[in-house]
Amino acid sequence: MRILILGAGKMGSFFTDLLSFDQDVAVFEKDAKRLRFTYNCQRFTTHDEIKEFCPELVINAVTVKFTISAFEEILPFLPADCILSDISSVKTGLKDWYDSCGHPFVSTHPMFGPTFANLNQLSEENAIIITEGDYMGRIFFKDLYSRIGLNIYEYSFEEHDRTVAYSLSIPFVSTFVFAAVMKHQDAPGTTFKRHMGIAKGVLNEDDYLLQEILFNPYTSDQVAQIRTELKELLDIIDARDAMAMKAYLTKIRDNVRRDIEMK
């Protein structure tokens, strides 16, 4: 299959490495310097090269802010039956755009990202494949993600957005609060250092990505739950209520235990 990958960033390079030994892969990147370390693939910097390549599948791996604009830029140079695909963690506006673009499409979300995941060991990582879209496109990504050991879940666009609101907004907001109140420690403990490592990783993400995840219409309810729990915990601390603290710790330990048991 002739596959065009848009963007030579971390995820674009990941998909290039993953696919280039089994497929005919080309990478389109306006900044030619970012193509220096790509290999076993064709390197494109112009639209005419895309047209001549005549891709059967496009994998859009540009920064989430430019997902739709990157598609629109290359549409005139694609064959009519070319399948469009994105790997965005934020799907806002994509369903409506796909419905009007005139091309078959498939939308997926590899839920690991290069910041924290070990890309050589993905058996504990997950991927979502959106159920709305081209059947053959979904089969392609299902086979691909299965081959590298990802756990695959199939959701609608709405179900995906609800899942992201829970799985990303809660840890992101918790990390923001930690980073906002932390102070330099000359001799930090292990827990502090681990939280600091997470904070550095999250804050290295693109600002627009963080913004769009938190602006997800389902995020507000999740953040409100954090506020409720903080209020309860603060009341217990202010009252120095040992019995209430024991009950609270039991509640959250049970919550963690149930999550472990469900895996």
C-alpha positions as CSV (number, residue, x, y, z in Angstrom):
1,M,0.0,0.0,0.0
2,R,1.2,3.5,-0.8
3,I,1.0,5.4,2.5
4,L,1.7,9.2,2.9
5,I,2.6,10.4,6.4
6,L,2.1,14.1,7.1
7,G,4.7,15.4,9.5
8,A,8.1,14.1,10.6
9,G,7.7,14.8,14.3
10,K,7.8,12.1,17.0
11,M,4.6,10.3,16.0
12,G,5.2,10.8,12.3
13,S,8.6,9.2,12.7
14,F,7.1,6.4,14.8
15,F,4.6,5.5,12.1
16,T,7.3,5.8,9.4
17,D,9.6,3.3,11.3
18,L,6.6,1.0,11.9
19,L,5.4,0.9,8.3
20,S,8.3,1.5,6.0
21,F,9.6,-2.1,5.9
22,D,6.2,-3.5,4.8
23,Q,4.6,-0.7,2.9
24,D,5.6,2.0,0.3
25,V,5.9,5.0,2.6
26,A,6.4,8.6,1.9
27,V,6.7,11.5,4.4
28,F,5.6,15.0,3.6
29,E,7.3,17.7,5.7
30,K,7.7,21.4,4.8
31,D,10.7,21.7,7.0
32,A,13.3,19.7,5.1
33,K,15.6,19.6,8.1
34,R,13.2,17.4,10.0
35,L,13.5,14.8,7.3
36,R,17.2,14.3,7.9
37,F,16.8,11.3,10.2
38,T,14.0,9.5,8.2
39,Y,15.0,6.4,6.3
40,N,13.6,3.7,4.1
41,C,11.0,6.0,2.8
42,Q,10.4,8.7,0.3
43,R,10.8,12.3,1.5
44,F,8.5,15.0,0.1
45,T,8.5,18.7,0.5
46,T,6.2,19.7,-2.4
47,H,2.6,19.0,-3.4
48,D,3.5,17.8,-6.8
49,E,5.5,14.9,-5.2
50,I,2.3,13.9,-3.3
51,K,0.3,14.0,-6.6
52,E,2.8,11.8,-8.4
53,F,3.0,9.3,-5.4
54,C,-0.8,8.9,-5.6
55,P,-1.3,7.6,-2.0
56,E,-3.9,5.1,-1.0
57,L,-3.8,6.1,2.7
58,V,-2.8,9.3,4.4
59,I,-1.8,9.3,8.1
60,N,-2.0,12.8,9.5
61,A,0.6,13.1,12.3
62,V,1.0,16.9,12.4
63,T,0.5,18.9,15.6
64,V,-3.2,18.6,16.6
65,K,-3.7,22.3,16.0
66,F,-3.1,21.9,12.3
67,T,-4.8,18.5,11.7
68,I,-7.7,19.8,9.6
69,S,-5.6,22.5,7.8
70,A,-3.0,19.9,6.9
71,F,-5.7,17.8,5.3
72,E,-7.2,20.7,3.4
73,E,-3.8,21.7,2.0
74,I,-3.2,18.3,0.3
75,L,-6.8,17.4,-0.7
76,P,-6.4,18.7,-4.3
77,F,-3.4,16.4,-4.8
78,L,-5.0,13.2,-3.6
79,P,-6.9,10.5,-5.6
80,A,-10.6,10.5,-4.8
81,D,-10.5,7.1,-3.2
82,C,-7.6,7.9,-0.9
83,I,-8.4,7.1,2.7
84,L,-7.7,9.9,5.2
85,S,-6.7,9.1,8.7
86,D,-5.7,11.0,11.8
87,I,-4.2,9.9,15.1
88,S,-5.3,13.0,17.1
89,S,-6.0,12.8,20.8
90,V,-8.4,15.6,20.3
91,K,-11.2,14.9,17.8
92,T,-13.0,18.2,18.1
93,G,-14.6,19.2,14.8
94,L,-13.1,16.1,13.0
95,K,-16.4,14.2,12.5
96,D,-18.1,17.1,10.8
97,W,-15.1,17.8,8.6
98,Y,-14.8,14.1,7.6
99,D,-18.5,14.0,6.7
100,S,-18.0,16.9,4.3
101,C,-14.5,16.1,2.8
102,G,-15.6,13.7,0.2
103,H,-13.0,11.0,1.1
104,P,-13.3,7.8,3.0
105,F,-11.7,8.2,6.5
106,V,-10.6,6.4,9.6
107,S,-9.8,8.0,12.9
108,T,-7.7,6.4,15.6
109,H,-6.0,7.4,18.9
110,P,-2.8,5.7,20.0
111,M,-3.1,6.5,23.7
112,F,0.6,6.4,24.6
113,G,2.6,9.2,22.9
114,P,6.4,9.3,22.9
115,T,6.7,11.4,26.1
116,F,6.2,8.5,28.6
117,A,5.7,5.3,26.6
118,N,8.4,2.8,25.8
119,L,7.8,2.5,22.1
120,N,9.6,-0.8,22.0
121,Q,7.3,-2.3,24.6
122,L,3.6,-1.3,24.0
123,S,1.8,-4.4,25.4
124,E,0.5,-2.3,28.3
125,E,-0.6,0.6,26.1
126,N,-4.0,1.2,24.5
127,A,-5.4,2.5,21.2
128,I,-8.9,3.6,20.3
129,I,-10.3,3.1,16.8
130,I,-13.4,5.2,16.0
131,T,-16.3,3.0,14.8
132,E,-17.5,5.7,12.4
133,G,-15.4,5.5,9.2
134,D,-14.2,3.3,6.4
135,Y,-14.3,-0.4,7.1
136,M,-11.1,-1.3,5.3
137,G,-9.3,1.6,7.0
138,R,-10.4,0.3,10.4
139,I,-9.2,-3.2,9.6
140,F,-5.8,-1.8,8.5
141,F,-5.3,0.0,11.8
142,K,-6.7,-2.9,13.8
143,D,-4.1,-5.2,12.3
144,L,-1.3,-2.7,12.7
145,Y,-2.1,-2.0,16.4
146,S,-2.5,-5.7,17.1
147,R,0.8,-6.4,15.6
148,I,2.7,-4.1,18.0
149,G,0.7,-5.4,21.0
150,L,-1.6,-2.5,21.7
151,N,-4.9,-3.2,23.5
152,I,-7.6,-2.0,21.1
153,Y,-10.9,-0.4,22.0
154,E,-13.6,0.7,19.5
155,Y,-15.6,3.8,20.4
156,S,-17.7,6.4,18.5
157,F,-16.4,9.9,18.3
158,E,-18.6,10.9,21.3
159,E,-17.4,7.9,23.4
160,H,-13.8,8.8,22.5
161,D,-14.2,12.4,23.7
162,R,-15.8,11.2,27.0
163,T,-13.0,8.7,27.5
164,V,-10.3,11.3,26.9
165,A,-12.0,13.8,29.2
166,Y,-11.6,11.2,32.0
167,S,-8.3,9.6,31.2
168,L,-6.4,12.7,30.3
169,S,-8.1,15.7,31.9
170,I,-7.9,14.3,35.5
171,P,-4.2,13.5,35.5
172,F,-3.4,16.7,33.5
173,V,-5.3,18.9,36.0
174,S,-3.8,17.1,38.9
175,T,-0.3,17.7,37.5
176,F,-1.1,21.4,36.8
177,V,-2.1,21.8,40.5
178,F,1.1,20.1,41.7
179,A,3.2,22.2,39.4
180,A,1.4,25.4,40.5
181,V,2.1,24.9,44.2
182,M,5.4,23.1,44.2
183,K,8.6,24.7,45.5
184,H,12.2,23.7,44.9
185,Q,13.4,21.0,47.2
186,D,17.2,20.5,47.9
187,A,16.5,16.9,49.1
188,P,13.3,15.8,47.4
189,G,11.7,12.5,48.4
190,T,11.0,9.7,45.9
191,T,7.3,10.6,45.5
192,F,8.1,14.3,44.9
193,K,10.7,13.3,42.2
194,R,8.2,11.0,40.5
195,H,5.5,13.7,40.4
196,M,8.1,16.2,39.1
197,G,9.0,13.8,36.3
198,I,5.4,13.5,35.3
199,A,5.0,17.3,35.4
200,K,8.0,17.9,33.2
201,G,6.6,15.4,30.7
202,V,3.1,16.8,30.6
203,L,4.3,20.4,30.4
204,N,6.5,19.5,27.4
205,E,3.4,18.7,25.4
206,D,2.1,21.3,22.9
207,D,0.1,24.1,24.5
208,Y,-2.7,23.8,22.0
209,L,-3.0,20.0,22.8
210,L,-3.3,20.7,26.5
211,Q,-5.8,23.5,25.9
212,E,-8.0,21.4,23.6
213,I,-8.0,18.4,26.0
214,L,-9.1,20.7,28.8
215,F,-11.6,22.5,26.6
216,N,-13.2,19.1,25.7
217,P,-17.0,19.6,26.5
218,Y,-16.9,16.6,28.9
219,T,-13.8,17.9,30.9
220,S,-15.6,20.3,33.2
221,D,-17.6,17.6,35.0
222,Q,-14.4,15.6,35.6
223,V,-12.5,18.7,37.0
224,A,-15.6,19.4,39.2
225,Q,-15.1,16.0,40.8
226,I,-11.5,16.9,41.7
227,R,-12.8,20.1,43.3
228,T,-15.3,18.1,45.4
229,E,-12.8,15.6,46.5
230,L,-10.3,18.4,47.5
231,K,-13.0,20.1,49.5
232,E,-13.8,16.9,51.4
233,L,-10.1,16.2,52.0
234,L,-9.4,19.8,53.2
235,D,-12.3,19.6,55.6
236,I,-10.8,16.4,57.1
237,I,-7.4,18.0,57.4
238,D,-8.7,21.2,59.0
239,A,-10.7,19.2,61.6
240,R,-7.8,16.8,62.2
241,D,-10.4,14.0,62.1
242,A,-8.5,10.7,62.3
243,M,-11.6,8.6,61.8
244,A,-12.7,10.5,58.8
245,M,-9.2,10.3,57.3
246,K,-9.1,6.5,57.8
247,A,-12.5,6.2,56.1
248,Y,-11.3,8.4,53.2
249,L,-8.1,6.4,52.7
250,T,-10.1,3.2,52.8
251,K,-12.4,4.6,50.1
252,I,-9.6,5.6,47.7
253,R,-7.7,2.3,48.3
254,D,-10.8,0.4,47.4
255,N,-11.2,2.5,44.3
256,V,-7.6,1.7,43.2
257,R,-8.1,-2.0,44.1
258,R,-11.2,-2.2,41.9
259,D,-9.4,-0.7,39.0
260,I,-6.5,-3.2,39.3
261,E,-9.0,-6.1,39.6
262,M,-10.8,-5.0,36.4
263,K,-7.6,-5.2,34.3
